[in-house]
Amino acid sequence: MTWTKAIVTGASSGIGEAIARRLAADGTHVVLVARTKDRLDSLAGELGGTERATVHVADLGEPRDVAEVAQLIDTDPEIDLVVNNAGFGATGPVAGSELDGQLGQIDVNVRCLVQLSHAAAQAMAPRGSGAILNVSSVAGYSATPNSAVYAATKAFVTSFSQSLHSELKAGGVHVACIAPGFTRTEFQDRADYDASKLPDFLWQTADEVAEIALDAAAKNKALVVPGALNKMLVGSVKPLPSALQRRIAAAFGD
Ligand SMILES: NC(=O)c1ccc[n+]([C@@H]2O[C@H](COP(=O)([O-])OP(=O)(O)OC[C@H]3O[C@@H](n4cnc5c(N)ncnc54)[C@H](OP(=O)(O)O)[C@@H]3O)[C@@H](O)[C@H]2O)c1
């Protein structure tokens, strides 16, 4: 399945950049959204310039910037794919952390995602076509110490996206959610999370995750955990008593 025009949030690095590259390679015009203008400009140049990509600089933790992106979705009928990928984690205990960093995760990972999903759903439902692709995390499956707010935001994204999938399914609009595990991007460094002790086999590349994510959007898969190992981990933790789930999650959170 190919898309005409896609908005990709968090396109300046990692999974979002990989999604934007794949979309552009398939002939989709991509609107690249993030804060870091020089990165977006250079990616747009690589993708073929203004014919193939548009740069939209936005801080998605700022209501005014989010409203501008929502307006783009409202007013441009060519946009048939909205990828809510921008997000970040702040590692550390709730007590002792800067409150701004904790609330900022809710602003970007949740508030922005809901606002842009709402704009996309409103624009696409009357057309009976289009897709919303939301990036969650395996972290959303378990309550994780030192990532309490991040894990909760991703639990929200997974739940919200599946509800929206059910609401829009009969009307022809796709809603897919992916919940990646450890993926080699800038995420861990930015989160101040020491991932150095994690074995190589736990990791996926951003490109692997991007391919699975776009396949999920095209096939309208409500929720996909990328990779056999992540699927197995999630599947084996889900039936356990919550006290045991918390102990396992703590091994990754500390
Ligand atoms: N990497 C992992 O292990 C992993 C696992 C599960 C889920 N995820 C999820 O995957 C998504 C992408 O993360 P990634 O791994 O690709 O990490 P990344 O390399 O750090 O990329 C994050 C992207 O989000 C953008 N972003 C962050 N805050 C923003 C803000 N306030 N306004 C606008 N853009 C903002 C960043 O752009 P600027 O800094 O230029 O604004 C960047 O493009 C996130 O939702 C993350 O939660 C990642």
The ligand as an SDF file (V2000), in Angstrom:
LIG
                    3D

 48 52  0  0  0  0  0  0  0  0999 V2000
   14.4880    3.2620   20.9890 N   0  0  0  0  0  0  0  0  0  0  0  0
   13.7930    2.4410   21.7440 C   0  0  0  0  0  0  0  0  0  0  0  0
   14.3560    1.5160   22.3830 O   0  0  0  0  0  0  0  0  0  0  0  0
   12.2970    2.5460   21.7950 C   0  0  0  0  0  0  0  0  0  0  0  0
   11.5640    1.4420   22.2710 C   0  0  0  0  0  0  0  0  0  0  0  0
   10.1800    1.5290   22.3260 C   0  0  0  0  0  0  0  0  0  0  0  0
    9.5390    2.6680   21.8850 C   0  0  0  0  0  0  0  0  0  0  0  0
   10.2640    3.7290   21.4250 N   0  0  0  0  0  0  0  0  0  0  0  0
    9.5090    4.9210   20.9780 C   0  0  0  0  0  0  0  0  0  0  0  0
    9.8750    5.2190   19.6530 O   0  0  0  0  0  0  0  0  0  0  0  0
    9.6090    6.6000   19.3890 C   0  0  0  0  0  0  0  0  0  0  0  0
   10.8020    7.1990   18.6520 C   0  0  0  0  0  0  0  0  0  0  0  0
   11.9260    7.1840   19.4970 O   0  0  0  0  0  0  0  0  0  0  0  0
   13.3750    6.7700   18.9680 P   0  0  0  0  0  0  0  0  0  0  0  0
   13.7380    5.4940   19.5900 O   0  0  0  0  0  0  0  0  0  0  0  0
   13.4530    6.9020   17.4970 O   0  0  0  0  0  0  0  0  0  0  0  0
   14.2350    7.8890   19.7250 O   0  0  0  0  0  0  0  0  0  0  0  0
   15.0680    9.1510   19.2070 P   0  0  0  0  0  0  0  0  0  0  0  0
   16.1270    8.7190   18.2590 O   0  0  0  0  0  0  0  0  0  0  0  0
   15.4720    9.8590   20.4620 O   0  0  0  0  0  0  0  0  0  0  0  0
   13.9950   10.0170   18.4100 O   0  0  0  0  0  0  0  0  0  0  0  0
   12.9830   10.7370   19.0620 C   0  0  0  0  0  0  0  0  0  0  0  0
   12.3520   11.6990   18.0830 C   0  0  0  0  0  0  0  0  0  0  0  0
   11.3030   12.4040   18.7530 O   0  0  0  0  0  0  0  0  0  0  0  0
   11.4990   13.7900   18.5590 C   0  0  0  0  0  0  0  0  0  0  0  0
   11.0090   14.5630   19.7020 N   0  0  0  0  0  0  0  0  0  0  0  0
   11.2650   14.3550   21.0190 C   0  0  0  0  0  0  0  0  0  0  0  0
   10.7280   15.3370   21.7450 N   0  0  0  0  0  0  0  0  0  0  0  0
   10.1150   16.1840   20.8720 C   0  0  0  0  0  0  0  0  0  0  0  0
    9.3990   17.4070   21.0100 C   0  0  0  0  0  0  0  0  0  0  0  0
    9.2170   18.0030   22.2130 N   0  0  0  0  0  0  0  0  0  0  0  0
    8.9270   18.0000   19.8910 N   0  0  0  0  0  0  0  0  0  0  0  0
    9.1390   17.4470   18.6900 C   0  0  0  0  0  0  0  0  0  0  0  0
    9.8030   16.2990   18.4870 N   0  0  0  0  0  0  0  0  0  0  0  0
   10.2890   15.6840   19.5780 C   0  0  0  0  0  0  0  0  0  0  0  0
   12.9990   13.9670   18.3800 C   0  0  0  0  0  0  0  0  0  0  0  0
   13.2760   15.1390   17.5910 O   0  0  0  0  0  0  0  0  0  0  0  0
   13.9420   16.5090   18.1140 P   0  0  0  0  0  0  0  0  0  0  0  0
   14.8280   16.2100   19.2780 O   0  0  0  0  0  0  0  0  0  0  0  0
   14.6530   17.0070   16.8890 O   0  0  0  0  0  0  0  0  0  0  0  0
   12.7770   17.3540   18.4520 O   0  0  0  0  0  0  0  0  0  0  0  0
   13.3440   12.7240   17.5640 C   0  0  0  0  0  0  0  0  0  0  0  0
   13.1120   12.9580   16.2050 O   0  0  0  0  0  0  0  0  0  0  0  0
    9.3130    7.2390   20.7500 C   0  0  0  0  0  0  0  0  0  0  0  0
    7.9190    7.4370   20.8910 O   0  0  0  0  0  0  0  0  0  0  0  0
    9.7970    6.2010   21.7500 C   0  0  0  0  0  0  0  0  0  0  0  0
    9.0680    6.2640   22.9480 O   0  0  0  0  0  0  0  0  0  0  0  0
   11.6150    3.6870   21.3580 C   0  0  0  0  0  0  0  0  0  0  0  0
  1  2  1  0
  2  3  2  0
  2  4  1  0
  4  5  1  0
  4 48  2  0
  5  6  2  0
  6  7  1  0
  7  8  2  0
  8  9  1  0
  8 48  1  0
  9 10  1  0
  9 46  1  0
 10 11  1  0
 11 12  1  0
 11 44  1  0
 12 13  1  0
 13 14  1  0
 14 15  2  0
 14 16  1  0
 14 17  1  0
 17 18  1  0
 18 19  2  0
 18 20  1  0
 18 21  1  0
 21 22  1  0
 22 23  1  0
 23 24  1  0
 23 42  1  0
 24 25  1  0
 25 26  1  0
 25 36  1  0
 26 27  1  0
 26 35  1  0
 27 28  2  0
 28 29  1  0
 29 30  1  0
 29 35  2  0
 30 31  1  0
 30 32  2  0
 32 33  1  0
 33 34  2  0
 34 35  1  0
 36 37  1  0
 36 42  1  0
 37 38  1  0
 38 39  2  0
 38 40  1  0
 38 41  1  0
 42 43  1  0
 44 45  1  0
 44 46  1  0
 46 47  1  0
M  CHG  2   8   1  16  -1
M  END
$$$$
